[in-house]
Amino acid sequence: PQPRIEWYKDAVPLSVLANPRYKVNAATGLTVRRVQPGDGGIFQCFARSPAGETQAHTELLVSSVAPTLTSPPSDQMVTDGDTALFTCQNNG
């Protein structure tokens, strides 16, 4: 029989955490969507069958990047009654 796969985060089964951003697929493994700082930690994969058990673990490190302005707003001169549009583009 196929082994039963179970995932844990920081020693807690993902089934208990019930985080909708954590998706387990038997064919592709574990996907963490829209990673946030709180997602960082140790993830463990257990494979269990009547013949035995094995496990592996990995660490997810989440870094945060401060935003930078790639296109700050520019000065504008408009006529009374017109519309002024300011844009501000960023990365991060």
Secondary structure by P-SEA (a helix, b strand, c coil): ccbbbbbbcccccccccccccbbbbccccccccccccccccbbbbbbbccccccccbbbbbbbbbcccccccbbbbbbcccbbbbbbbbbcc
